[in-house]
Amino acid sequence: MSDRQFPSSAKQELRSFAFLAIVVAPVLAVGIIAAYGFLVWFYQMFSGPPHV
């Protein structure tokens, strides 16, 4: 087996970028927002709703 690196083609780079931009970024954004919402909900279970 050789450890030689092959240069990636423009087509592979475009496919990787499209996957990251169309799939990974939105899933990550939704996950982070959902996790924050869950933390706020969980915190308010013990501390009560915000007082204005």
ModelCIF file with pLDDT and N, C-alpha, C, O atoms, coordinates in Angstrom:
data_MODEL
#
_entry.id   MODEL 
#
_entity.id                         1 
_entity.type                       polymer 
_entity.pdbx_number_of_molecules   1 
#
_entity_poly.entity_id                      1 
_entity_poly.type                           'polypeptide(L)' 
_entity_poly.nstd_linkage                   no 
_entity_poly.nstd_monomer                   no 
_entity_poly.pdbx_seq_one_letter_code       MSDRQFPSSAKQELRSFAFLAIVVAPVLAVGIIAAYGFLVWFYQMFSGPPHV 
_entity_poly.pdbx_seq_one_letter_code_can   MSDRQFPSSAKQELRSFAFLAIVVAPVLAVGIIAAYGFLVWFYQMFSGPPHV 
_entity_poly.pdbx_strand_id                 A 
#
loop_
_entity_poly_seq.entity_id 
_entity_poly_seq.num 
_entity_poly_seq.mon_id 
_entity_poly_seq.hetero 
1 1  MET n 
1 2  SER n 
1 3  ASP n 
1 4  ARG n 
1 5  GLN n 
1 6  PHE n 
1 7  PRO n 
1 8  SER n 
1 9  SER n 
1 10 ALA n 
1 11 LYS n 
1 12 GLN n 
1 13 GLU n 
1 14 LEU n 
1 15 ARG n 
1 16 SER n 
1 17 PHE n 
1 18 ALA n 
1 19 PHE n 
1 20 LEU n 
1 21 ALA n 
1 22 ILE n 
1 23 VAL n 
1 24 VAL n 
1 25 ALA n 
1 26 PRO n 
1 27 VAL n 
1 28 LEU n 
1 29 ALA n 
1 30 VAL n 
1 31 GLY n 
1 32 ILE n 
1 33 ILE n 
1 34 ALA n 
1 35 ALA n 
1 36 TYR n 
1 37 GLY n 
1 38 PHE n 
1 39 LEU n 
1 40 VAL n 
1 41 TRP n 
1 42 PHE n 
1 43 TYR n 
1 44 GLN n 
1 45 MET n 
1 46 PHE n 
1 47 SER n 
1 48 GLY n 
1 49 PRO n 
1 50 PRO n 
1 51 HIS n 
1 52 VAL n 
#
_struct_asym.id          A 
_struct_asym.entity_id   1 
#
loop_
_ma_qa_metric.id 
_ma_qa_metric.mode 
_ma_qa_metric.name 
_ma_qa_metric.software_group_id 
_ma_qa_metric.type 
1 global pLDDT . pLDDT 
2 local  pLDDT . pLDDT 
#
_ma_qa_metric_global.metric_id      1 
_ma_qa_metric_global.metric_value   90.15 
_ma_qa_metric_global.model_id       1 
_ma_qa_metric_global.ordinal_id     1 
#
loop_
_ma_qa_metric_local.label_asym_id 
_ma_qa_metric_local.label_comp_id 
_ma_qa_metric_local.label_seq_id 
_ma_qa_metric_local.metric_id 
_ma_qa_metric_local.metric_value 
_ma_qa_metric_local.model_id 
_ma_qa_metric_local.ordinal_id 
A MET 1  2 55.00 1 1  
A SER 2  2 58.00 1 2  
A ASP 3  2 63.00 1 3  
A ARG 4  2 70.00 1 4  
A GLN 5  2 75.00 1 5  
A PHE 6  2 73.00 1 6  
A PRO 7  2 75.00 1 7  
A SER 8  2 77.00 1 8  
A SER 9  2 93.00 1 9  
A ALA 10 2 89.00 1 10 
A LYS 11 2 91.00 1 11 
A GLN 12 2 93.00 1 12 
A GLU 13 2 93.00 1 13 
A LEU 14 2 94.00 1 14 
A ARG 15 2 95.00 1 15 
A SER 16 2 95.00 1 16 
A PHE 17 2 96.00 1 17 
A ALA 18 2 96.00 1 18 
A PHE 19 2 97.00 1 19 
A LEU 20 2 97.00 1 20 
A ALA 21 2 97.00 1 21 
A ILE 22 2 97.00 1 22 
A VAL 23 2 97.00 1 23 
A VAL 24 2 97.00 1 24 
A ALA 25 2 97.00 1 25 
A PRO 26 2 97.00 1 26 
A VAL 27 2 98.00 1 27 
A LEU 28 2 98.00 1 28 
A ALA 29 2 98.00 1 29 
A VAL 30 2 98.00 1 30 
A GLY 31 2 98.00 1 31 
A ILE 32 2 98.00 1 32 
A ILE 33 2 98.00 1 33 
A ALA 34 2 98.00 1 34 
A ALA 35 2 98.00 1 35 
A TYR 36 2 98.00 1 36 
A GLY 37 2 97.00 1 37 
A PHE 38 2 97.00 1 38 
A LEU 39 2 96.00 1 39 
A VAL 40 2 94.00 1 40 
A TRP 41 2 94.00 1 41 
A PHE 42 2 94.00 1 42 
A TYR 43 2 94.00 1 43 
A GLN 44 2 92.00 1 44 
A MET 45 2 93.00 1 45 
A PHE 46 2 91.00 1 46 
A SER 47 2 93.00 1 47 
A GLY 48 2 89.00 1 48 
A PRO 49 2 85.00 1 49 
A PRO 50 2 83.00 1 50 
A HIS 51 2 82.00 1 51 
A VAL 52 2 77.00 1 52 
#
loop_
_atom_site.group_PDB 
_atom_site.id 
_atom_site.type_symbol 
_atom_site.label_atom_id 
_atom_site.label_alt_id 
_atom_site.label_comp_id 
_atom_site.label_asym_id 
_atom_site.label_entity_id 
_atom_site.label_seq_id 
_atom_site.pdbx_PDB_ins_code 
_atom_site.Cartn_x 
_atom_site.Cartn_y 
_atom_site.Cartn_z 
_atom_site.occupancy 
_atom_site.B_iso_or_equiv 
_atom_site.pdbx_formal_charge 
_atom_site.auth_seq_id 
_atom_site.auth_comp_id 
_atom_site.auth_asym_id 
_atom_site.auth_atom_id 
_atom_site.pdbx_PDB_model_num 
ATOM 1   N N  . MET A 1 1  ? 0.831   -1.186 0.000  1.00 55.00 ? 1  MET A N  1 
ATOM 2   C CA . MET A 1 1  ? 0.000   0.000  0.000  1.00 55.00 ? 1  MET A CA 1 
ATOM 3   C C  . MET A 1 1  ? 0.875   1.249  0.000  1.00 55.00 ? 1  MET A C  1 
ATOM 4   O O  . MET A 1 1  ? 1.882   1.309  0.706  1.00 55.00 ? 1  MET A O  1 
ATOM 5   N N  . SER A 1 2  ? 0.496   2.219  -0.775 1.00 58.00 ? 2  SER A N  1 
ATOM 6   C CA . SER A 1 2  ? 1.307   3.426  -0.800 1.00 58.00 ? 2  SER A CA 1 
ATOM 7   C C  . SER A 1 2  ? 0.554   4.563  -0.117 1.00 58.00 ? 2  SER A C  1 
ATOM 8   O O  . SER A 1 2  ? -0.677  4.591  -0.113 1.00 58.00 ? 2  SER A O  1 
ATOM 9   N N  . ASP A 1 3  ? 1.298   5.491  0.455  1.00 63.00 ? 3  ASP A N  1 
ATOM 10  C CA . ASP A 1 3  ? 0.711   6.636  1.136  1.00 63.00 ? 3  ASP A CA 1 
ATOM 11  C C  . ASP A 1 3  ? 0.652   7.851  0.216  1.00 63.00 ? 3  ASP A C  1 
ATOM 12  O O  . ASP A 1 3  ? 0.573   8.990  0.676  1.00 63.00 ? 3  ASP A O  1 
ATOM 13  N N  . ARG A 1 4  ? 0.692   7.595  -1.077 1.00 70.00 ? 4  ARG A N  1 
ATOM 14  C CA . ARG A 1 4  ? 0.706   8.690  -2.038 1.00 70.00 ? 4  ARG A CA 1 
ATOM 15  C C  . ARG A 1 4  ? -0.661  9.375  -2.075 1.00 70.00 ? 4  ARG A C  1 
ATOM 16  O O  . ARG A 1 4  ? -1.694  8.707  -2.116 1.00 70.00 ? 4  ARG A O  1 
ATOM 17  N N  . GLN A 1 5  ? -0.661  10.691 -2.061 1.00 75.00 ? 5  GLN A N  1 
ATOM 18  C CA . GLN A 1 5  ? -1.902  11.464 -2.121 1.00 75.00 ? 5  GLN A CA 1 
ATOM 19  C C  . GLN A 1 5  ? -2.181  11.837 -3.570 1.00 75.00 ? 5  GLN A C  1 
ATOM 20  O O  . GLN A 1 5  ? -1.297  12.317 -4.279 1.00 75.00 ? 5  GLN A O  1 
ATOM 21  N N  . PHE A 1 6  ? -3.407  11.615 -3.998 1.00 73.00 ? 6  PHE A N  1 
ATOM 22  C CA . PHE A 1 6  ? -3.802  12.022 -5.343 1.00 73.00 ? 6  PHE A CA 1 
ATOM 23  C C  . PHE A 1 6  ? -4.475  13.378 -5.266 1.00 73.00 ? 6  PHE A C  1 
ATOM 24  O O  . PHE A 1 6  ? -5.299  13.609 -4.381 1.00 73.00 ? 6  PHE A O  1 
ATOM 25  N N  . PRO A 1 7  ? -4.140  14.273 -6.176 1.00 75.00 ? 7  PRO A N  1 
ATOM 26  C CA . PRO A 1 7  ? -4.800  15.585 -6.156 1.00 75.00 ? 7  PRO A CA 1 
ATOM 27  C C  . PRO A 1 7  ? -6.282  15.426 -6.480 1.00 75.00 ? 7  PRO A C  1 
ATOM 28  O O  . PRO A 1 7  ? -6.649  14.680 -7.388 1.00 75.00 ? 7  PRO A O  1 
ATOM 29  N N  . SER A 1 8  ? -7.134  16.136 -5.729 1.00 77.00 ? 8  SER A N  1 
ATOM 30  C CA . SER A 1 8  ? -8.567  16.022 -5.976 1.00 77.00 ? 8  SER A CA 1 
ATOM 31  C C  . SER A 1 8  ? -8.950  16.869 -7.179 1.00 77.00 ? 8  SER A C  1 
ATOM 32  O O  . SER A 1 8  ? -8.384  17.934 -7.426 1.00 77.00 ? 8  SER A O  1 
ATOM 33  N N  . SER A 1 9  ? -9.897  16.377 -7.895 1.00 93.00 ? 9  SER A N  1 
ATOM 34  C CA . SER A 1 9  ? -10.332 17.084 -9.090 1.00 93.00 ? 9  SER A CA 1 
ATOM 35  C C  . SER A 1 9  ? -11.339 18.160 -8.696 1.00 93.00 ? 9  SER A C  1 
ATOM 36  O O  . SER A 1 9  ? -11.871 18.161 -7.586 1.00 93.00 ? 9  SER A O  1 
ATOM 37  N N  . ALA A 1 10 ? -11.586 19.064 -9.619 1.00 89.00 ? 10 ALA A N  1 
ATOM 38  C CA . ALA A 1 10 ? -12.551 20.131 -9.377 1.00 89.00 ? 10 ALA A CA 1 
ATOM 39  C C  . ALA A 1 10 ? -13.949 19.550 -9.181 1.00 89.00 ? 10 ALA A C  1 
ATOM 40  O O  . ALA A 1 10 ? -14.743 20.091 -8.411 1.00 89.00 ? 10 ALA A O  1 
ATOM 41  N N  . LYS A 1 11 ? -14.250 18.468 -9.864 1.00 91.00 ? 11 LYS A N  1 
ATOM 42  C CA . LYS A 1 11 ? -15.565 17.838 -9.730 1.00 91.00 ? 11 LYS A CA 1 
ATOM 43  C C  . LYS A 1 11 ? -15.749 17.273 -8.317 1.00 91.00 ? 11 LYS A C  1 
ATOM 44  O O  . LYS A 1 11 ? -16.821 17.409 -7.729 1.00 91.00 ? 11 LYS A O  1 
ATOM 45  N N  . GLN A 1 12 ? -14.705 16.640 -7.776 1.00 93.00 ? 12 GLN A N  1 
ATOM 46  C CA . GLN A 1 12 ? -14.787 16.113 -6.415 1.00 93.00 ? 12 GLN A CA 1 
ATOM 47  C C  . GLN A 1 12 ? -14.926 17.235 -5.395 1.00 93.00 ? 12 GLN A C  1 
ATOM 48  O O  . GLN A 1 12 ? -15.683 17.111 -4.432 1.00 93.00 ? 12 GLN A O  1 
ATOM 49  N N  . GLU A 1 13 ? -14.203 18.322 -5.600 1.00 93.00 ? 13 GLU A N  1 
ATOM 50  C CA . GLU A 1 13 ? -14.285 19.454 -4.685 1.00 93.00 ? 13 GLU A CA 1 
ATOM 51  C C  . GLU A 1 13 ? -15.667 20.084 -4.723 1.00 93.00 ? 13 GLU A C  1 
ATOM 52  O O  . GLU A 1 13 ? -16.210 20.448 -3.681 1.00 93.00 ? 13 GLU A O  1 
ATOM 53  N N  . LEU A 1 14 ? -16.241 20.217 -5.914 1.00 94.00 ? 14 LEU A N  1 
ATOM 54  C CA . LEU A 1 14 ? -17.579 20.780 -6.044 1.00 94.00 ? 14 LEU A CA 1 
ATOM 55  C C  . LEU A 1 14 ? -18.608 19.875 -5.377 1.00 94.00 ? 14 LEU A C  1 
ATOM 56  O O  . LEU A 1 14 ? -19.526 20.361 -4.717 1.00 94.00 ? 14 LEU A O  1 
ATOM 57  N N  . ARG A 1 15 ? -18.462 18.570 -5.544 1.00 95.00 ? 15 ARG A N  1 
ATOM 58  C CA . ARG A 1 15 ? -19.383 17.618 -4.912 1.00 95.00 ? 15 ARG A CA 1 
ATOM 59  C C  . ARG A 1 15 ? -19.263 17.695 -3.389 1.00 95.00 ? 15 ARG A C  1 
ATOM 60  O O  . ARG A 1 15 ? -20.274 17.666 -2.687 1.00 95.00 ? 15 ARG A O  1 
ATOM 61  N N  . SER A 1 16 ? -18.052 17.793 -2.883 1.00 95.00 ? 16 SER A N  1 
ATOM 62  C CA . SER A 1 16 ? -17.848 17.903 -1.433 1.00 95.00 ? 16 SER A CA 1 
ATOM 63  C C  . SER A 1 16 ? -18.438 19.201 -0.896 1.00 95.00 ? 16 SER A C  1 
ATOM 64  O O  . SER A 1 16 ? -19.091 19.204 0.148  1.00 95.00 ? 16 SER A O  1 
ATOM 65  N N  . PHE A 1 17 ? -18.209 20.299 -1.604 1.00 96.00 ? 17 PHE A N  1 
ATOM 66  C CA . PHE A 1 17 ? -18.755 21.585 -1.178 1.00 96.00 ? 17 PHE A CA 1 
ATOM 67  C C  . PHE A 1 17 ? -20.273 21.553 -1.191 1.00 96.00 ? 17 PHE A C  1 
ATOM 68  O O  . PHE A 1 17 ? -20.903 22.042 -0.253 1.00 96.00 ? 17 PHE A O  1 
ATOM 69  N N  . ALA A 1 18 ? -20.875 20.991 -2.228 1.00 96.00 ? 18 ALA A N  1 
ATOM 70  C CA . ALA A 1 18 ? -22.330 20.922 -2.308 1.00 96.00 ? 18 ALA A CA 1 
ATOM 71  C C  . ALA A 1 18 ? -22.895 20.089 -1.162 1.00 96.00 ? 18 ALA A C  1 
ATOM 72  O O  . ALA A 1 18 ? -23.907 20.462 -0.570 1.00 96.00 ? 18 ALA A O  1 
ATOM 73  N N  . PHE A 1 19 ? -22.258 18.977 -0.847 1.00 97.00 ? 19 PHE A N  1 
ATOM 74  C CA . PHE A 1 19 ? -22.719 18.147 0.263  1.00 97.00 ? 19 PHE A CA 1 
ATOM 75  C C  . PHE A 1 19 ? -22.641 18.918 1.581  1.00 97.00 ? 19 PHE A C  1 
ATOM 76  O O  . PHE A 1 19 ? -23.574 18.879 2.382  1.00 97.00 ? 19 PHE A O  1 
ATOM 77  N N  . LEU A 1 20 ? -21.528 19.618 1.802  1.00 97.00 ? 20 LEU A N  1 
ATOM 78  C CA . LEU A 1 20 ? -21.385 20.385 3.036  1.00 97.00 ? 20 LEU A CA 1 
ATOM 79  C C  . LEU A 1 20 ? -22.390 21.529 3.106  1.00 97.00 ? 20 LEU A C  1 
ATOM 80  O O  . LEU A 1 20 ? -22.984 21.771 4.157  1.00 97.00 ? 20 LEU A O  1 
ATOM 81  N N  . ALA A 1 21 ? -22.581 22.230 1.997  1.00 97.00 ? 21 ALA A N  1 
ATOM 82  C CA . ALA A 1 21 ? -23.457 23.401 1.991  1.00 97.00 ? 21 ALA A CA 1 
ATOM 83  C C  . ALA A 1 21 ? -24.936 23.030 2.021  1.00 97.00 ? 21 ALA A C  1 
ATOM 84  O O  . ALA A 1 21 ? -25.731 23.739 2.638  1.00 97.00 ? 21 ALA A O  1 
ATOM 85  N N  . ILE A 1 22 ? -25.320 21.939 1.370  1.00 97.00 ? 22 ILE A N  1 
ATOM 86  C CA . ILE A 1 22 ? -26.734 21.591 1.240  1.00 97.00 ? 22 ILE A CA 1 
ATOM 87  C C  . ILE A 1 22 ? -27.190 20.650 2.345  1.00 97.00 ? 22 ILE A C  1 
ATOM 88  O O  . ILE A 1 22 ? -28.350 20.711 2.753  1.00 97.00 ? 22 ILE A O  1 
ATOM 89  N N  . VAL A 1 23 ? -26.315 19.783 2.840  1.00 97.00 ? 23 VAL A N  1 
ATOM 90  C CA . VAL A 1 23 ? -26.728 18.779 3.827  1.00 97.00 ? 23 VAL A CA 1 
ATOM 91  C C  . VAL A 1 23 ? -26.185 19.101 5.219  1.00 97.00 ? 23 VAL A C  1 
ATOM 92  O O  . VAL A 1 23 ? -26.956 19.255 6.166  1.00 97.00 ? 23 VAL A O  1 
ATOM 93  N N  . VAL A 1 24 ? -24.881 19.200 5.344  1.00 97.00 ? 24 VAL A N  1 
ATOM 94  C CA . VAL A 1 24 ? -24.269 19.279 6.665  1.00 97.00 ? 24 VAL A CA 1 
ATOM 95  C C  . VAL A 1 24 ? -24.580 20.601 7.365  1.00 97.00 ? 24 VAL A C  1 
ATOM 96  O O  . VAL A 1 24 ? -24.954 20.592 8.538  1.00 97.00 ? 24 VAL A O  1 
ATOM 97  N N  . ALA A 1 25 ? -24.438 21.728 6.686  1.00 97.00 ? 25 ALA A N  1 
ATOM 98  C CA . ALA A 1 25 ? -24.637 23.027 7.329  1.00 97.00 ? 25 ALA A CA 1 
ATOM 99  C C  . ALA A 1 25 ? -26.068 23.201 7.855  1.00 97.00 ? 25 ALA A C  1 
ATOM 100 O O  . ALA A 1 25 ? -26.232 23.604 9.006  1.00 97.00 ? 25 ALA A O  1 
ATOM 101 N N  . PRO A 1 26 ? -27.110 22.914 7.061  1.00 97.00 ? 26 PRO A N  1 
ATOM 102 C CA . PRO A 1 26 ? -28.465 23.050 7.610  1.00 97.00 ? 26 PRO A CA 1 
ATOM 103 C C  . PRO A 1 26 ? -28.760 22.085 8.759  1.00 97.00 ? 26 PRO A C  1 
ATOM 104 O O  . PRO A 1 26 ? -29.404 22.470 9.735  1.00 97.00 ? 26 PRO A O  1 
ATOM 105 N N  . VAL A 1 27 ? -28.302 20.854 8.658  1.00 98.00 ? 27 VAL A N  1 
ATOM 106 C CA . VAL A 1 27 ? -28.526 19.895 9.740  1.00 98.00 ? 27 VAL A CA 1 
ATOM 107 C C  . VAL A 1 27 ? -27.823 20.361 11.008 1.00 98.00 ? 27 VAL A C  1 
ATOM 108 O O  . VAL A 1 27 ? -28.386 20.276 12.099 1.00 98.00 ? 27 VAL A O  1 
ATOM 109 N N  . LEU A 1 28 ? -26.613 20.846 10.872 1.00 98.00 ? 28 LEU A N  1 
ATOM 110 C CA . LEU A 1 28 ? -25.870 21.347 12.025 1.00 98.00 ? 28 LEU A CA 1 
ATOM 111 C C  . LEU A 1 28 ? -26.562 22.573 12.627 1.00 98.00 ? 28 LEU A C  1 
ATOM 112 O O  . LEU A 1 28 ? -26.661 22.682 13.849 1.00 98.00 ? 28 LEU A O  1 
ATOM 113 N N  . ALA A 1 29 ? -27.041 23.490 11.791 1.00 98.00 ? 29 ALA A N  1 
ATOM 114 C CA . ALA A 1 29 ? -27.722 24.683 12.284 1.00 98.00 ? 29 ALA A CA 1 
ATOM 115 C C  . ALA A 1 29 ? -28.994 24.314 13.037 1.00 98.00 ? 29 ALA A C  1 
ATOM 116 O O  . ALA A 1 29 ? -29.242 24.838 14.123 1.00 98.00 ? 29 ALA A O  1 
ATOM 117 N N  . VAL A 1 30 ? -29.798 23.427 12.479 1.00 98.00 ? 30 VAL A N  1 
ATOM 118 C CA . VAL A 1 30 ? -31.029 23.003 13.141 1.00 98.00 ? 30 VAL A CA 1 
ATOM 119 C C  . VAL A 1 30 ? -30.703 22.293 14.450 1.00 98.00 ? 30 VAL A C  1 
ATOM 120 O O  . VAL A 1 30 ? -31.386 22.503 15.453 1.00 98.00 ? 30 VAL A O  1 
ATOM 121 N N  . GLY A 1 31 ? -29.686 21.469 14.452 1.00 98.00 ? 31 GLY A N  1 
ATOM 122 C CA . GLY A 1 31 ? -29.302 20.765 15.671 1.00 98.00 ? 31 GLY A CA 1 
ATOM 123 C C  . GLY A 1 31 ? -28.857 21.709 16.770 1.00 98.00 ? 31 GLY A C  1 
ATOM 124 O O  . GLY A 1 31 ? -29.217 21.518 17.932 1.00 98.00 ? 31 GLY A O  1 
ATOM 125 N N  . ILE A 1 32 ? -28.084 22.719 16.425 1.00 98.00 ? 32 ILE A N  1 
ATOM 126 C CA . ILE A 1 32 ? -27.606 23.677 17.426 1.00 98.00 ? 32 ILE A CA 1 
ATOM 127 C C  . ILE A 1 32 ? -28.778 24.484 17.987 1.00 98.00 ? 32 ILE A C  1 
ATOM 128 O O  . ILE A 1 32 ? -28.859 24.699 19.196 1.00 98.00 ? 32 ILE A O  1 
ATOM 129 N N  . ILE A 1 33 ? -29.680 24.928 17.117 1.00 98.00 ? 33 ILE A N  1 
ATOM 130 C CA . ILE A 1 33 ? -30.844 25.694 17.569 1.00 98.00 ? 33 ILE A CA 1 
ATOM 131 C C  . ILE A 1 33 ? -31.759 24.828 18.435 1.00 98.00 ? 33 ILE A C  1 
ATOM 132 O O  . ILE A 1 33 ? -32.279 25.295 19.447 1.00 98.00 ? 33 ILE A O  1 
ATOM 133 N N  . ALA A 1 34 ? -31.955 23.576 18.042 1.00 98.00 ? 34 ALA A N  1 
ATOM 134 C CA . ALA A 1 34 ? -32.788 22.667 18.833 1.00 98.00 ? 34 ALA A CA 1 
ATOM 135 C C  . ALA A 1 34 ? -32.154 22.404 20.197 1.00 98.00 ? 34 ALA A C  1 
ATOM 136 O O  . ALA A 1 34 ? -32.856 22.365 21.207 1.00 98.00 ? 34 ALA A O  1 
ATOM 137 N N  . ALA A 1 35 ? -30.850 22.228 20.234 1.00 98.00 ? 35 ALA A N  1 
ATOM 138 C CA . ALA A 1 35 ? -30.168 21.986 21.507 1.00 98.00 ? 35 ALA A CA 1 
ATOM 139 C C  . ALA A 1 35 ? -30.292 23.206 22.423 1.00 98.00 ? 35 ALA A C  1 
ATOM 140 O O  . ALA A 1 35 ? -30.507 23.053 23.626 1.00 98.00 ? 35 ALA A O  1 
ATOM 141 N N  . TYR A 1 36 ? -30.161 24.400 21.876 1.00 98.00 ? 36 TYR A N  1 
ATOM 142 C CA . TYR A 1 36 ? -30.317 25.612 22.674 1.00 98.00 ? 36 TYR A CA 1 
ATOM 143 C C  . TYR A 1 36 ? -31.744 25.724 23.211 1.00 98.00 ? 36 TYR A C  1 
ATOM 144 O O  . TYR A 1 36 ? -31.947 26.042 24.383 1.00 98.00 ? 36 TYR A O  1 
ATOM 145 N N  . GLY A 1 37 ? -32.729 25.462 22.352 1.00 97.00 ? 37 GLY A N  1 
ATOM 146 C CA . GLY A 1 37 ? -34.121 25.500 22.794 1.00 97.00 ? 37 GLY A CA 1 
ATOM 147 C C  . GLY A 1 37 ? -34.389 24.485 23.889 1.00 97.00 ? 37 GLY A C  1 
ATOM 148 O O  . GLY A 1 37 ? -35.105 24.782 24.845 1.00 97.00 ? 37 GLY A O  1 
ATOM 149 N N  . PHE A 1 38 ? -33.830 23.299 23.766 1.00 97.00 ? 38 PHE A N  1 
ATOM 150 C CA . PHE A 1 38 ? -33.997 22.278 24.795 1.00 97.00 ? 38 PHE A CA 1 
ATOM 151 C C  . PHE A 1 38 ? -33.367 22.722 26.104 1.00 97.00 ? 38 PHE A C  1 
ATOM 152 O O  . PHE A 1 38 ? -33.950 22.528 27.170 1.00 97.00 ? 38 PHE A O  1 
ATOM 153 N N  . LEU A 1 39 ? -32.179 23.318 26.032 1.00 96.00 ? 39 LEU A N  1 
ATOM 154 C CA . LEU A 1 39 ? -31.533 23.787 27.259 1.00 96.00 ? 39 LEU A CA 1 
ATOM 155 C C  . LEU A 1 39 ? -32.352 24.874 27.948 1.00 96.00 ? 39 LEU A C  1 
ATOM 156 O O  . LEU A 1 39 ? -32.477 24.868 29.172 1.00 96.00 ? 39 LEU A O  1 
ATOM 157 N N  . VAL A 1 40 ? -32.913 25.809 27.175 1.00 94.00 ? 40 VAL A N  1 
ATOM 158 C CA . VAL A 1 40 ? -33.740 26.862 27.760 1.00 94.00 ? 40 VAL A CA 1 
ATOM 159 C C  . VAL A 1 40 ? -34.992 26.252 28.385 1.00 94.00 ? 40 VAL A C  1 
ATOM 160 O O  . VAL A 1 40 ? -35.373 26.618 29.497 1.00 94.00 ? 40 VAL A O  1 
ATOM 161 N N  . TRP A 1 41 ? -35.629 25.331 27.680 1.00 94.00 ? 41 TRP A N  1 
ATOM 162 C CA . TRP A 1 41 ? -36.829 24.667 28.201 1.00 94.00 ? 41 TRP A CA 1 
ATOM 163 C C  . TRP A 1 41 ? -36.505 23.913 29.488 1.00 94.00 ? 41 TRP A C  1 
ATOM 164 O O  . TRP A 1 41 ? -37.248 24.004 30.465 1.00 94.00 ? 41 TRP A O  1 
ATOM 165 N N  . PHE A 1 42 ? -35.410 23.178 29.493 1.00 94.00 ? 42 PHE A N  1 
ATOM 166 C CA . PHE A 1 42 ? -35.018 22.400 30.663 1.00 94.00 ? 42 PHE A CA 1 
ATOM 167 C C  . PHE A 1 42 ? -34.690 23.318 31.835 1.00 94.00 ? 42 PHE A C  1 
ATOM 168 O O  . PHE A 1 42 ? -35.061 23.024 32.972 1.00 94.00 ? 42 PHE A O  1 
ATOM 169 N N  . TYR A 1 43 ? -34.002 24.425 31.573 1.00 94.00 ? 43 TYR A N  1 
ATOM 170 C CA . TYR A 1 43 ? -33.672 25.389 32.625 1.00 94.00 ? 43 TYR A CA 1 
ATOM 171 C C  . TYR A 1 43 ? -34.949 25.988 33.218 1.00 94.00 ? 43 TYR A C  1 
ATOM 172 O O  . TYR A 1 43 ? -35.052 26.154 34.433 1.00 94.00 ? 43 TYR A O  1 
ATOM 173 N N  . GLN A 1 44 ? -35.928 26.315 32.354 1.00 92.00 ? 44 GLN A N  1 
ATOM 174 C CA . GLN A 1 44 ? -37.158 26.934 32.835 1.00 92.00 ? 44 GLN A CA 1 
ATOM 175 C C  . GLN A 1 44 ? -38.042 25.947 33.596 1.00 92.00 ? 44 GLN A C  1 
ATOM 176 O O  . GLN A 1 44 ? -38.927 26.370 34.341 1.00 92.00 ? 44 GLN A O  1 
ATOM 177 N N  . MET A 1 45 ? -37.822 24.653 33.427 1.00 93.00 ? 45 MET A N  1 
ATOM 178 C CA . MET A 1 45 ? -38.568 23.678 34.226 1.00 93.00 ? 45 MET A CA 1 
ATOM 179 C C  . MET A 1 45 ? -38.236 23.837 35.704 1.00 93.00 ? 45 MET A C  1 
ATOM 180 O O  . MET A 1 45 ? -39.093 23.608 36.558 1.00 93.00 ? 45 MET A O  1 
ATOM 181 N N  . PHE A 1 46 ? -37.008 24.224 36.013 1.00 91.00 ? 46 PHE A N  1 
ATOM 182 C CA . PHE A 1 46 ? -36.577 24.359 37.401 1.00 91.00 ? 46 PHE A CA 1 
ATOM 183 C C  . PHE A 1 46 ? -36.654 25.794 37.906 1.00 91.00 ? 46 PHE A C  1 
ATOM 184 O O  . PHE A 1 46 ? -36.953 26.014 39.079 1.00 91.00 ? 46 PHE A O  1 
ATOM 185 N N  . SER A 1 47 ? -36.392 26.766 37.054 1.00 93.00 ? 47 SER A N  1 
ATOM 186 C CA . SER A 1 47 ? -36.339 28.150 37.522 1.00 93.00 ? 47 SER A CA 1 
ATOM 187 C C  . SER A 1 47 ? -37.634 28.912 37.276 1.00 93.00 ? 47 SER A C  1 
ATOM 188 O O  . SER A 1 47 ? -37.798 30.019 37.790 1.00 93.00 ? 47 SER A O  1 
ATOM 189 N N  . GLY A 1 48 ? -38.542 28.356 36.513 1.00 89.00 ? 48 GLY A N  1 
ATOM 190 C CA . GLY A 1 48 ? -39.793 29.036 36.203 1.00 89.00 ? 48 GLY A CA 1 
ATOM 191 C C  . GLY A 1 48 ? -39.627 29.921 34.977 1.00 89.00 ? 48 GLY A C  1 
ATOM 192 O O  . GLY A 1 48 ? -38.521 30.110 34.469 1.00 89.00 ? 48 GLY A O  1 
ATOM 193 N N  . PRO A 1 49 ? -40.761 30.461 34.509 1.00 85.00 ? 49 PRO A N  1 
ATOM 194 C CA . PRO A 1 49 ? -40.697 31.316 33.317 1.00 85.00 ? 49 PRO A CA 1 
ATOM 195 C C  . PRO A 1 49 ? -39.993 32.641 33.624 1.00 85.00 ? 49 PRO A C  1 
ATOM 196 O O  . PRO A 1 49 ? -39.854 33.026 34.785 1.00 85.00 ? 49 PRO A O  1 
ATOM 197 N N  . PRO A 1 50 ? -39.554 33.328 32.576 1.00 83.00 ? 50 PRO A N  1 
ATOM 198 C CA . PRO A 1 50 ? -38.876 34.610 32.808 1.00 83.00 ? 50 PRO A CA 1 
ATOM 199 C C  . PRO A 1 50 ? -39.851 35.647 33.379 1.00 83.00 ? 50 PRO A C  1 
ATOM 200 O O  . PRO A 1 50 ? -41.013 35.706 32.976 1.00 83.00 ? 50 PRO A O  1 
ATOM 201 N N  . HIS A 1 51 ? -39.372 36.451 34.308 1.00 82.00 ? 51 HIS A N  1 
ATOM 202 C CA . HIS A 1 51 ? -40.201 37.493 34.919 1.00 82.00 ? 51 HIS A CA 1 
ATOM 203 C C  . HIS A 1 51 ? -39.841 38.827 34.270 1.00 82.00 ? 51 HIS A C  1 
ATOM 204 O O  . HIS A 1 51 ? -38.678 39.228 34.230 1.00 82.00 ? 51 HIS A O  1 
ATOM 205 N N  . VAL A 1 52 ? -40.858 39.488 33.773 1.00 77.00 ? 52 VAL A N  1 
ATOM 206 C CA . VAL A 1 52 ? -40.619 40.761 33.073 1.00 77.00 ? 52 VAL A CA 1 
ATOM 207 C C  . VAL A 1 52 ? -40.853 41.924 33.980 1.00 77.00 ? 52 VAL A C  1 
ATOM 208 O O  . VAL A 1 52 ? -40.700 43.072 33.563 1.00 77.00 ? 52 VAL A O  1 
#
